[in-house]
Protein backbone atom coordinates (compact mmCIF):
# COMPACT_ATOMS: atom_id res chain seq x y z
CA UNK A 1 0.00 0.00 0.00
CA UNK A 2 1.28 3.46 -0.89
CA UNK A 3 0.18 6.70 0.76
CA UNK A 4 1.24 10.05 -0.70
CA UNK A 5 1.78 12.72 1.94
CA UNK A 6 1.92 16.40 0.94
CA UNK A 7 4.48 18.42 2.91
CA UNK A 8 5.93 21.91 2.65
CA UNK A 9 8.98 20.36 0.95
CA UNK A 10 6.87 18.52 -1.62
CA UNK A 11 5.18 15.17 -1.88
CA UNK A 12 6.49 12.41 0.37
CA UNK A 13 5.40 8.79 0.20
CA UNK A 14 4.76 6.00 2.68
CA UNK A 15 5.05 2.44 1.40
CA UNK A 16 3.26 0.29 3.93
CA UNK A 17 3.55 -3.46 4.52
CA UNK A 18 0.66 -4.11 6.91
CA UNK A 19 0.49 -6.80 9.55
CA UNK A 20 -2.81 -8.69 9.70
CA UNK A 21 -3.02 -8.24 13.47
CA UNK A 22 -0.55 -5.41 14.24
CA UNK A 23 0.93 -4.95 17.67
CA UNK A 24 3.34 -2.19 16.60
CA UNK A 25 4.25 -0.05 13.61
CA UNK A 26 7.87 0.42 12.54
CA UNK A 27 8.36 3.66 10.60
CA UNK A 28 11.62 3.72 8.62
CA UNK A 29 13.44 6.40 6.63
CA UNK A 30 16.07 5.91 3.95
CA UNK A 31 19.62 7.18 3.55
CA UNK A 32 21.00 10.13 1.59
CA UNK A 33 22.55 7.90 -1.05
CA UNK A 34 19.65 5.55 -1.68
CA UNK A 35 15.97 4.97 -1.20
CA UNK A 36 13.56 2.65 0.52
CA UNK A 37 14.71 -0.25 -1.65
CA UNK A 38 17.84 -0.75 0.45
CA UNK A 39 18.33 -4.44 1.30
CA UNK A 40 17.90 -4.04 5.06
CA UNK A 41 14.78 -1.86 4.78
CA UNK A 42 13.30 -4.27 2.24
CA UNK A 43 14.03 -7.29 4.44
CA UNK A 44 12.28 -5.72 7.41
CA UNK A 45 9.24 -4.82 5.30
CA UNK A 46 9.08 -8.36 3.94
CA UNK A 47 9.48 -10.26 7.20
CA UNK A 48 8.16 -8.25 10.14
CA UNK A 49 4.46 -8.08 9.17
CA UNK A 50 4.20 -11.84 9.71
CA UNK A 51 5.42 -11.17 13.26
CA UNK A 52 2.72 -8.60 13.93
CA UNK A 53 4.69 -5.47 13.03
CA UNK A 54 3.43 -3.19 10.29
CA UNK A 55 6.36 -1.60 8.44
CA UNK A 56 5.99 1.84 6.87
CA UNK A 57 8.94 2.96 4.76
CA UNK A 58 9.02 6.69 4.13
CA UNK A 59 10.37 8.17 0.92
CA UNK A 60 11.43 11.77 1.45
CA UNK A 61 10.09 14.42 -0.99
CA UNK A 62 13.49 14.89 -2.64
CA UNK A 63 13.51 11.23 -3.64
CA UNK A 64 9.90 11.24 -4.81
CA UNK A 65 10.74 14.25 -6.98
CA UNK A 66 13.62 12.35 -8.58
CA UNK A 67 16.37 14.60 -7.24
CA UNK A 68 19.85 13.15 -6.81
CA UNK A 69 20.99 15.28 -3.86
CA UNK A 70 19.36 14.94 -0.44
CA UNK A 71 17.72 17.86 1.29
CA UNK A 72 19.40 19.46 4.29
CA UNK A 73 18.65 17.96 7.75
CA UNK A 74 16.12 20.64 8.80
CA UNK A 75 14.05 19.97 5.66
CA UNK A 76 14.26 16.21 6.22
CA UNK A 77 13.08 16.61 9.81
CA UNK A 78 10.24 18.93 8.81
CA UNK A 79 8.87 16.55 6.16
CA UNK A 80 9.16 13.62 8.59
CA UNK A 81 7.28 15.50 11.31
CA UNK A 82 4.57 16.60 8.87
CA UNK A 83 4.10 12.92 8.05
CA UNK A 84 3.82 11.84 11.70
CA UNK A 85 0.02 12.35 11.97
CA UNK A 86 -0.50 10.12 8.93
CA UNK A 87 1.70 7.45 10.49
CA UNK A 88 -0.25 7.72 13.75
CA UNK A 89 -3.49 7.14 11.84
CA UNK A 90 -1.97 4.09 10.15
CA UNK A 91 -0.83 2.76 13.53
CA UNK A 92 -4.39 2.87 14.82
CA UNK A 93 -3.33 3.10 18.45
CA UNK A 94 -0.50 0.54 18.51
CA UNK A 95 2.99 1.76 19.57
CA UNK A 96 5.12 3.44 16.92
CA UNK A 97 8.83 2.65 16.67
CA UNK A 98 10.82 4.99 14.42
CA UNK A 99 14.09 4.42 12.64
CA UNK A 100 15.91 4.24 9.36
CA UNK A 101 19.24 3.74 7.72
CA UNK A 102 22.07 6.29 7.77
CA UNK A 103 20.57 9.78 7.29
CA UNK A 104 17.15 8.31 8.01
CA UNK A 105 18.41 7.08 11.37
CA UNK A 106 19.63 10.58 12.16
CA UNK A 107 16.19 12.03 11.39
CA UNK A 108 14.50 9.43 13.58
CA UNK A 109 16.83 10.18 16.50
CA UNK A 110 16.49 13.94 16.26
CA UNK A 111 12.69 13.81 16.17
CA UNK A 112 11.97 10.81 18.42
CA UNK A 113 10.43 12.85 21.22
CA UNK A 114 8.23 14.89 18.89
CA UNK A 115 6.85 11.81 17.14
CA UNK A 116 6.05 10.07 20.43
CA UNK A 117 8.07 7.01 19.43
CA UNK A 118 8.50 4.26 22.01
CA UNK A 119 11.88 3.21 20.57
CA UNK A 120 14.35 3.89 17.74
CA UNK A 121 16.02 1.49 15.28
CA UNK A 122 19.21 2.75 13.59
CA UNK A 123 20.67 0.88 10.62
CA UNK A 124 24.25 2.00 9.86
CA UNK A 125 24.26 5.17 11.95
CA UNK A 126 26.73 7.60 10.26
CA UNK A 127 28.83 8.56 13.27
CA UNK A 128 31.50 10.46 11.29
CA UNK A 129 31.72 11.45 7.62
CA UNK A 130 34.43 9.23 6.08
CA UNK A 131 37.86 10.65 6.85
CA UNK A 132 36.43 13.33 9.16
CA UNK A 133 36.80 12.07 12.74
CA UNK A 134 36.52 15.70 13.90
CA UNK A 135 32.85 15.79 12.81
CA UNK A 136 30.60 13.68 14.99
CA UNK A 137 26.88 12.93 15.09
CA UNK A 138 27.06 11.16 18.45
CA UNK A 139 24.91 13.84 20.08
CA UNK A 140 22.07 12.96 17.70
CA UNK A 141 22.29 9.30 18.65
CA UNK A 142 22.13 10.27 22.31
CA UNK A 143 19.09 12.52 21.85
CA UNK A 144 16.34 9.89 22.32
CA UNK A 145 15.47 8.93 25.88
CA UNK A 146 13.66 5.78 24.72
CA UNK A 147 15.44 2.49 23.87
CA UNK A 148 17.70 2.71 20.82
CA UNK A 149 19.01 -0.21 18.77
CA UNK A 150 21.96 0.37 16.41
CA UNK A 151 22.90 -2.29 13.86
CA UNK A 152 26.40 -1.35 12.72
CA UNK A 153 28.80 -3.06 10.34
CA UNK A 154 32.38 -3.44 11.55
CA UNK A 155 33.68 -2.22 8.15
CA UNK A 156 31.49 0.90 8.10
CA UNK A 157 33.61 3.84 6.89
CA UNK A 158 31.27 6.20 8.76
CA UNK A 159 32.31 4.51 12.01
CA UNK A 160 32.32 0.79 12.71
CA UNK A 161 30.64 -0.96 15.60
CA UNK A 162 33.79 -0.95 17.79
CA UNK A 163 34.38 2.78 17.30
CA UNK A 164 30.75 3.56 17.99
CA UNK A 165 30.81 1.49 21.15
CA UNK A 166 34.02 3.18 22.34
CA UNK A 167 32.73 6.71 21.75
CA UNK A 168 29.44 5.85 23.41
CA UNK A 169 31.29 4.54 26.47
CA UNK A 170 33.41 7.72 26.64
CA UNK A 171 30.43 10.06 26.40
CA UNK A 172 29.36 11.73 29.66
CA UNK A 173 26.22 10.49 31.33
CA UNK A 174 24.28 7.25 31.35
CA UNK A 175 23.48 5.92 27.89
CA UNK A 176 22.24 2.49 28.85
CA UNK A 177 19.23 2.95 26.59
CA UNK A 178 21.49 2.57 23.51
CA UNK A 179 22.34 -0.94 22.35
CA UNK A 180 24.87 -1.64 19.60
CA UNK A 181 24.54 -4.84 17.59
CA UNK A 182 27.62 -5.45 15.38
CA UNK A 183 27.23 -6.90 11.90
CA UNK A 184 30.44 -8.83 11.20
CA UNK A 185 32.14 -7.94 7.92
CA UNK A 186 29.47 -5.46 6.81
CA UNK A 187 30.12 -2.01 5.38
CA UNK A 188 27.87 1.08 5.53
CA UNK A 189 25.47 -0.48 3.03
CA UNK A 190 25.43 -3.75 5.03
CA UNK A 191 27.34 -5.41 2.20
CA UNK A 192 29.93 -8.07 2.96
CA UNK A 193 33.00 -9.43 1.19
CA UNK A 194 33.43 -13.00 -0.03
CA UNK A 195 35.84 -13.53 2.84
CA UNK A 196 33.42 -12.08 5.41
CA UNK A 197 31.91 -14.41 8.01
CA UNK A 198 28.37 -13.45 6.91
CA UNK A 199 26.76 -13.72 3.49
CA UNK A 200 24.20 -11.20 2.21
CA UNK A 201 21.49 -13.67 3.22
CA UNK A 202 23.00 -14.00 6.69
CA UNK A 203 23.01 -10.21 7.09
CA UNK A 204 19.35 -9.93 6.15
CA UNK A 205 18.44 -12.69 8.60
CA UNK A 206 20.51 -11.04 11.35
CA UNK A 207 18.91 -7.64 10.78
CA UNK A 208 15.38 -9.07 10.86
CA UNK A 209 15.98 -11.28 13.89
CA UNK A 210 17.72 -8.52 15.88
CA UNK A 211 15.05 -5.93 15.15
CA UNK A 212 12.27 -8.43 15.86
CA UNK A 213 13.82 -9.28 19.22
CA UNK A 214 14.23 -5.61 20.06
CA UNK A 215 10.58 -4.90 19.22
CA UNK A 216 9.49 -7.77 21.46
CA UNK A 217 11.53 -6.35 24.35
CA UNK A 218 10.21 -2.83 23.83
CA UNK A 219 6.60 -3.98 23.65
CA UNK A 220 7.11 -6.11 26.74
CA UNK A 221 8.47 -3.14 28.69
CA UNK A 222 5.72 -0.77 27.55
CA UNK A 223 3.05 -3.31 28.55
CA UNK A 224 4.27 -3.41 32.13
C-alpha positions as CSV (number, residue, x, y, z in Angstrom):
1,X,0.0,0.0,0.0
2,X,1.3,3.5,-0.9
3,X,0.2,6.7,0.8
4,X,1.2,10.0,-0.7
5,X,1.8,12.7,1.9
6,X,1.9,16.4,0.9
7,X,4.5,18.4,2.9
8,X,5.9,21.9,2.7
9,X,9.0,20.4,1.0
10,X,6.9,18.5,-1.6
11,X,5.2,15.2,-1.9
12,X,6.5,12.4,0.4
13,X,5.4,8.8,0.2
14,X,4.8,6.0,2.7
15,X,5.0,2.4,1.4
16,X,3.3,0.3,3.9
17,X,3.5,-3.5,4.5
18,X,0.7,-4.1,6.9
19,X,0.5,-6.8,9.6
20,X,-2.8,-8.7,9.7
21,X,-3.0,-8.2,13.5
22,X,-0.6,-5.4,14.2
23,X,0.9,-5.0,17.7
24,X,3.3,-2.2,16.6
25,X,4.2,0.0,13.6
26,X,7.9,0.4,12.5
27,X,8.4,3.7,10.6
28,X,11.6,3.7,8.6
29,X,13.4,6.4,6.6
30,X,16.1,5.9,4.0
31,X,19.6,7.2,3.5
32,X,21.0,10.1,1.6
33,X,22.5,7.9,-1.1
34,X,19.6,5.5,-1.7
35,X,16.0,5.0,-1.2
36,X,13.6,2.7,0.5
37,X,14.7,-0.3,-1.7
38,X,17.8,-0.7,0.5
39,X,18.3,-4.4,1.3
40,X,17.9,-4.0,5.1
41,X,14.8,-1.9,4.8
42,X,13.3,-4.3,2.2
43,X,14.0,-7.3,4.4
44,X,12.3,-5.7,7.4
45,X,9.2,-4.8,5.3
46,X,9.1,-8.4,3.9
47,X,9.5,-10.3,7.2
48,X,8.2,-8.3,10.1
49,X,4.5,-8.1,9.2
50,X,4.2,-11.8,9.7
51,X,5.4,-11.2,13.3
52,X,2.7,-8.6,13.9
53,X,4.7,-5.5,13.0
54,X,3.4,-3.2,10.3
55,X,6.4,-1.6,8.4
56,X,6.0,1.8,6.9
57,X,8.9,3.0,4.8
58,X,9.0,6.7,4.1
59,X,10.4,8.2,0.9
60,X,11.4,11.8,1.4
61,X,10.1,14.4,-1.0
62,X,13.5,14.9,-2.6
63,X,13.5,11.2,-3.6
64,X,9.9,11.2,-4.8
65,X,10.7,14.2,-7.0
66,X,13.6,12.4,-8.6
67,X,16.4,14.6,-7.2
68,X,19.8,13.1,-6.8
69,X,21.0,15.3,-3.9
70,X,19.4,14.9,-0.4
71,X,17.7,17.9,1.3
72,X,19.4,19.5,4.3
73,X,18.7,18.0,7.7
74,X,16.1,20.6,8.8
75,X,14.0,20.0,5.7
76,X,14.3,16.2,6.2
77,X,13.1,16.6,9.8
78,X,10.2,18.9,8.8
79,X,8.9,16.5,6.2
80,X,9.2,13.6,8.6
81,X,7.3,15.5,11.3
82,X,4.6,16.6,8.9
83,X,4.1,12.9,8.1
84,X,3.8,11.8,11.7
85,X,0.0,12.3,12.0
86,X,-0.5,10.1,8.9
87,X,1.7,7.4,10.5
88,X,-0.2,7.7,13.8
89,X,-3.5,7.1,11.8
90,X,-2.0,4.1,10.1
91,X,-0.8,2.8,13.5
92,X,-4.4,2.9,14.8
93,X,-3.3,3.1,18.4
94,X,-0.5,0.5,18.5
95,X,3.0,1.8,19.6
96,X,5.1,3.4,16.9
97,X,8.8,2.7,16.7
98,X,10.8,5.0,14.4
99,X,14.1,4.4,12.6
100,X,15.9,4.2,9.4
101,X,19.2,3.7,7.7
102,X,22.1,6.3,7.8
103,X,20.6,9.8,7.3
104,X,17.1,8.3,8.0
105,X,18.4,7.1,11.4
106,X,19.6,10.6,12.2
107,X,16.2,12.0,11.4
108,X,14.5,9.4,13.6
109,X,16.8,10.2,16.5
110,X,16.5,13.9,16.3
111,X,12.7,13.8,16.2
112,X,12.0,10.8,18.4
113,X,10.4,12.9,21.2
114,X,8.2,14.9,18.9
115,X,6.8,11.8,17.1
116,X,6.0,10.1,20.4
117,X,8.1,7.0,19.4
118,X,8.5,4.3,22.0
119,X,11.9,3.2,20.6
120,X,14.3,3.9,17.7
121,X,16.0,1.5,15.3
122,X,19.2,2.8,13.6
123,X,20.7,0.9,10.6
124,X,24.2,2.0,9.9
125,X,24.3,5.2,11.9
126,X,26.7,7.6,10.3
127,X,28.8,8.6,13.3
128,X,31.5,10.5,11.3
129,X,31.7,11.5,7.6
130,X,34.4,9.2,6.1
131,X,37.9,10.7,6.9
132,X,36.4,13.3,9.2
133,X,36.8,12.1,12.7
134,X,36.5,15.7,13.9
135,X,32.9,15.8,12.8
136,X,30.6,13.7,15.0
137,X,26.9,12.9,15.1
138,X,27.1,11.2,18.5
139,X,24.9,13.8,20.1
140,X,22.1,13.0,17.7
141,X,22.3,9.3,18.7
142,X,22.1,10.3,22.3
143,X,19.1,12.5,21.8
144,X,16.3,9.9,22.3
145,X,15.5,8.9,25.9
146,X,13.7,5.8,24.7
147,X,15.4,2.5,23.9
148,X,17.7,2.7,20.8
149,X,19.0,-0.2,18.8
150,X,22.0,0.4,16.4
151,X,22.9,-2.3,13.9
152,X,26.4,-1.3,12.7
153,X,28.8,-3.1,10.3
154,X,32.4,-3.4,11.6
155,X,33.7,-2.2,8.1
156,X,31.5,0.9,8.1
157,X,33.6,3.8,6.9
158,X,31.3,6.2,8.8
159,X,32.3,4.5,12.0
160,X,32.3,0.8,12.7
161,X,30.6,-1.0,15.6
162,X,33.8,-0.9,17.8
163,X,34.4,2.8,17.3
164,X,30.7,3.6,18.0
165,X,30.8,1.5,21.2
166,X,34.0,3.2,22.3
167,X,32.7,6.7,21.7
168,X,29.4,5.9,23.4
169,X,31.3,4.5,26.5
170,X,33.4,7.7,26.6
171,X,30.4,10.1,26.4
172,X,29.4,11.7,29.7
173,X,26.2,10.5,31.3
174,X,24.3,7.3,31.3
175,X,23.5,5.9,27.9
176,X,22.2,2.5,28.9
177,X,19.2,2.9,26.6
178,X,21.5,2.6,23.5
179,X,22.3,-0.9,22.4
180,X,24.9,-1.6,19.6
181,X,24.5,-4.8,17.6
182,X,27.6,-5.4,15.4
183,X,27.2,-6.9,11.9
184,X,30.4,-8.8,11.2
185,X,32.1,-7.9,7.9
186,X,29.5,-5.5,6.8
187,X,30.1,-2.0,5.4
188,X,27.9,1.1,5.5
189,X,25.5,-0.5,3.0
190,X,25.4,-3.7,5.0
191,X,27.3,-5.4,2.2
192,X,29.9,-8.1,3.0
193,X,33.0,-9.4,1.2
194,X,33.4,-13.0,0.0
195,X,35.8,-13.5,2.8
196,X,33.4,-12.1,5.4
197,X,31.9,-14.4,8.0
198,X,28.4,-13.5,6.9
199,X,26.8,-13.7,3.5
200,X,24.2,-11.2,2.2
201,X,21.5,-13.7,3.2
202,X,23.0,-14.0,6.7
203,X,23.0,-10.2,7.1
204,X,19.3,-9.9,6.1
205,X,18.4,-12.7,8.6
206,X,20.5,-11.0,11.4
207,X,18.9,-7.6,10.8
208,X,15.4,-9.1,10.9
209,X,16.0,-11.3,13.9
210,X,17.7,-8.5,15.9
211,X,15.1,-5.9,15.2
212,X,12.3,-8.4,15.9
213,X,13.8,-9.3,19.2
214,X,14.2,-5.6,20.1
215,X,10.6,-4.9,19.2
216,X,9.5,-7.8,21.5
217,X,11.5,-6.4,24.3
218,X,10.2,-2.8,23.8
219,X,6.6,-4.0,23.7
220,X,7.1,-6.1,26.7
221,X,8.5,-3.1,28.7
222,X,5.7,-0.8,27.6
223,X,3.1,-3.3,28.6
224,X,4.3,-3.4,32.1
